[in-house]
């Protein structure tokens, strides 16, 4: 099931976030695709959260604690969602629990998007299923330092 999408404009531009990685005596500058969203689920509104757009992630994956603290789930009810085995780096498999939530951003809203909640997940990830596949085009525009989300096919 593809989430319903509502883009308040034909495209939304999200600035890339400058960051620097330090390795011994070297520093490498980068622009990171961070998308600030608000997650709502089952009539509960979470707190604003910075998510990493991850084209290598099949799914939207959030820390289990986020669902417990901000979306009204208990340790029992969060596990009543869709159970998914997630294979991560190095082939390690972890269990995640999926629930359909709404993703809100000032320029767009995605309804009934699958969000997986997983223990020991540090950074919320926006992946292909339930986020990237909701747009006709997603451009990582380094020249203009933005992520460009578009519903038009041009």
N, C-alpha and C positions, 0 to 999 in steps of 0.2 A: 504494500500500500504506500503510494507516494504521498507525502504530506501536502496539505493545501498550502499554497503560497500566496502571499499578499505583498507585493512590492509597491511602496507608496510612490515611486517614480519608476521610469523604465529601467533605470540602473541606479545602483548604490555604490558609492566609493567610500572605502574605509582606509584611513591612513595606515601605512606599515609602521611598526614600532621600532625605532632605532635601538640597538643593543650592541654590546661589545663582549666578546669572549676572551678571557685571558688564559694563555698557555705559557707557563714559566715566564719568560721576559717578553713575550709577544702578545699583541692585542689584535683581534680580528673584528672589524666592524661588520654589522649585518643589519638587515631590515627584517623583522619578524612579523608574520601574519597573525596578529592578535585581533580578535573580534569581541567587542564588549556586548554582552547580551543580558537579557533577563529571562529566566526560565520559569514557566508556570506549569503546574501539574495538579490535577484533581482539586481545583479551586484554591490551591496554595500558590503564593507568589514567592519565589526565591529572592535572594539578594543579587544585585548586579554582579556579574562575574566576567573575568577576562579569560577567553578561550583561545587556544592555539588552533588555527586552521591547519589540519594535517591531511594532506592528500594521500598519505600512506595508510591512513586509518580507515578501515572499512566502515566503522560506525562512529557515532557521537558517544564518547565515553567520559563520564563524570565521576568524580570521587564519590564513593558510597556515602561518606559523611555529609556531602552536600544535600543529598536526598533526605537523609535522616534529620539534619539540622534545619533545613529551610523549606522542604516541600511536604512536610507532614507525614512522611513515612515512618513506620516503626521498624525495628529489626525484623519483625515477622512479615509485615505487609510489603516491604520492599522486595522480599524474596518471592512474593506471589506473582511477580511479573514474569515476562518471557525469560527463560533461563538460556543463556548463550555462553558457549565456551569461546573465549578470546585467546588467540595465539599471538604472543608478543615477541619481542626481540629474543633471539636465541631459542625460539620454539617453545618457550614457557607458556603453559595454558592456565588461564584463570577463569573462574566463573563470574559472570556479570548478570545483572537483572535488568530487563528492559521494560520501560514504561513509555507510553505516548504522552508527550508534553508539548507545550507551545514555546517556540523560541521567538523572543521579541527583541528588536533592534529599532533605533529611531527611524530607519529607512525601510524596514521590511518586517514581516511577521510570518512565521511558518507554524501552521497548526498541525497537531497530531504527528509530530516528528518523533521517531524512535530515539530514546536516550537510554544508554546502558549505564548502570551504576555499578562500580567495581571497587572492591577494597584495595587499598594501597595504590590507588590512582592519584597521583599528585596534581596533575594539571588537567583541567577540562579540555577535551579535544572535540573539535567539530570535524567529522569525517565525511566520507562520500555518501553513505546511505543516510538519508534524513537531513542532510544539509547541502553539500555540494551538488548533489543530483537534483536539487530543487530549482536550480538556476540553469538557464540555457548556456550561459557562459560565465566562467570565473577566470579573471586574468590577474596574474601576479605582476603588476606593472612596476618594475624597478625604476624605470626612467622618471615616472611621476610619483613614485613612492606611495602607491596605493594598491589595495585590492579592489577590483572592479567587478561587481556582481551585476549580471544583466539578465533580463527576461526576454529581450528581443534577440532574434537569431542573427541579426546583422553585426 
